[in-house]
């Protein structure tokens, strides 16, 4: 009799699992929490619900502000971030696993790597025009998070 109960439990678990998979696949989920997910019935199933939280935010320069020689002056009339002179780029990163490193990029070119808080980099080179600042955080489990901001900079 105990073996029959065990088989009933296995059958119920199988039916419930099939129903969950069928309903999820019919939902046609492509992205959850910003991660790409293959269909449930596809060949490869990628995790859609990460077990950790990893985030990074550019704290400085802020979007829509004017900076003169590394000092925040006033909000701009438009949403443009305008920088005159050098600027210290600051990022805030968090992971429940701990942060391994933060990389700083300008127009997808690596400029600096910081592995200690506070995560910052002094951008002080000849540069004029519109550029993208991007930061990438890597936690100790090698998960990656990014943030970026477009700026107009005049530093000669």
C-alpha positions as CSV (number, residue, x, y, z in Angstrom):
1,X,0.0,0.0,0.0
2,X,2.9,2.4,0.8
3,X,4.3,1.8,-2.7
4,X,0.9,2.8,-4.2
5,X,0.9,6.1,-2.2
6,X,4.4,6.8,-3.4
7,X,3.3,6.3,-7.0
8,X,0.3,8.6,-6.6
9,X,2.5,11.3,-5.2
10,X,4.9,11.0,-8.2
11,X,2.0,11.1,-10.6
12,X,0.5,14.2,-8.9
13,X,3.9,15.9,-9.0
14,X,4.3,15.1,-12.6
15,X,0.9,16.4,-13.6
16,X,1.4,19.6,-11.6
17,X,4.9,20.1,-13.2
18,X,3.4,19.6,-16.6
19,X,0.7,22.1,-15.9
20,X,3.2,24.7,-14.7
21,X,5.5,24.2,-17.7
22,X,2.6,24.4,-20.1
23,X,1.2,27.6,-18.6
24,X,4.6,29.3,-18.5
25,X,5.4,28.4,-22.1
26,X,2.0,29.6,-23.3
27,X,2.7,32.9,-21.6
28,X,5.6,33.3,-24.1
29,X,7.9,35.1,-21.6
30,X,11.0,36.6,-23.4
31,X,12.3,38.8,-20.6
32,X,12.0,38.7,-16.9
33,X,13.9,41.1,-14.7
34,X,15.8,42.3,-17.8
35,X,17.2,38.8,-18.5
36,X,16.6,36.9,-21.7
37,X,14.8,33.6,-21.2
38,X,14.5,30.8,-23.6
39,X,11.0,29.2,-23.9
40,X,10.3,26.6,-21.2
41,X,10.0,23.9,-23.9
42,X,13.2,25.1,-25.7
43,X,16.4,23.2,-25.8
44,X,18.2,25.4,-23.3
45,X,16.6,26.9,-20.2
46,X,18.4,30.0,-18.8
47,X,17.7,31.2,-15.3
48,X,15.2,34.0,-15.4
49,X,15.2,34.8,-11.7
50,X,18.7,35.5,-10.5
51,X,19.6,34.3,-7.0
52,X,21.5,37.5,-6.3
53,X,21.1,41.2,-6.5
54,X,23.7,43.2,-8.4
55,X,23.3,46.8,-9.1
56,X,25.5,49.8,-10.2
57,X,24.5,53.4,-10.5
58,X,26.5,56.4,-11.8
59,X,26.2,58.9,-8.9
60,X,28.4,61.6,-10.5
61,X,28.0,63.2,-12.9
62,X,24.2,63.4,-12.5
63,X,22.0,63.6,-15.6
64,X,20.9,67.2,-16.5
65,X,23.6,69.1,-14.5
66,X,26.4,71.5,-15.3
67,X,29.8,70.8,-13.9
68,X,32.7,73.2,-14.0
69,X,36.2,72.0,-12.9
70,X,34.8,69.0,-10.9
71,X,32.1,71.1,-9.1
72,X,28.4,70.6,-9.6
73,X,27.0,74.0,-10.4
74,X,23.3,74.0,-11.4
75,X,20.7,71.9,-13.3
76,X,20.7,72.5,-17.0
77,X,17.7,73.8,-18.8
78,X,17.7,70.6,-21.0
79,X,18.4,67.1,-19.7
80,X,22.0,67.3,-21.0
81,X,24.9,66.8,-18.7
82,X,27.5,69.4,-19.5
83,X,31.1,69.2,-18.1
84,X,33.7,71.9,-18.4
85,X,37.1,70.7,-17.3
86,X,37.9,67.6,-15.4
87,X,35.3,65.5,-13.6
88,X,35.4,62.8,-11.0
89,X,33.1,59.9,-12.1
90,X,31.6,58.1,-9.1
91,X,29.6,54.9,-9.1
92,X,27.8,53.1,-6.4
93,X,27.8,49.3,-6.7
94,X,26.1,46.6,-4.6
95,X,25.9,42.8,-4.6
96,X,25.0,40.4,-1.9
97,X,28.1,38.4,-3.0
98,X,30.4,41.4,-2.7
99,X,31.9,43.5,-5.5
100,X,35.1,42.3,-7.3
101,X,35.7,45.4,-9.5
102,X,34.2,48.3,-11.2
103,X,35.3,49.3,-14.7
104,X,35.0,52.8,-16.2
105,X,34.5,53.3,-19.9
106,X,34.3,56.3,-22.3
107,X,32.7,55.4,-25.6
108,X,33.2,51.7,-24.9
109,X,37.0,52.1,-24.3
110,X,38.2,51.0,-20.9
111,X,39.7,53.9,-19.0
112,X,40.1,52.7,-15.4
113,X,39.4,49.7,-13.0
114,X,38.7,50.3,-9.3
115,X,38.4,47.4,-6.8
116,X,37.9,49.5,-3.7
117,X,35.1,51.6,-2.4
118,X,34.3,54.4,-3.1
119,X,34.4,53.5,-6.8
120,X,35.6,56.6,-8.6
121,X,37.8,57.8,-11.5
122,X,39.1,61.2,-12.4
123,X,38.5,61.9,-16.1
124,X,41.1,64.5,-16.9
125,X,42.3,64.3,-20.5
126,X,41.9,66.4,-23.6
127,X,38.4,65.7,-24.8
128,X,35.7,67.8,-26.5
129,X,32.2,66.8,-27.6
130,X,29.4,64.3,-26.8
131,X,30.6,61.0,-25.1
132,X,29.1,58.1,-23.3
133,X,30.4,57.2,-19.8
134,X,29.7,53.6,-18.9
135,X,30.4,51.7,-15.7
136,X,30.4,48.0,-15.3
137,X,30.3,46.2,-11.9
138,X,31.5,42.6,-11.5
139,X,30.6,40.8,-8.3
140,X,32.6,37.9,-6.8
141,X,30.3,35.4,-8.6
142,X,31.2,37.3,-11.9
143,X,27.7,38.6,-12.5
144,X,27.8,41.9,-14.4
145,X,25.7,45.1,-14.1
146,X,26.0,48.3,-16.1
147,X,25.0,51.9,-16.1
148,X,25.7,54.7,-18.6
149,X,25.2,58.4,-19.1
150,X,25.7,60.6,-22.1
151,X,27.6,63.9,-21.5
152,X,28.9,66.9,-23.4
153,X,32.4,67.7,-22.2
154,X,34.9,70.4,-22.9
155,X,38.3,69.7,-21.3
156,X,41.4,71.2,-23.0
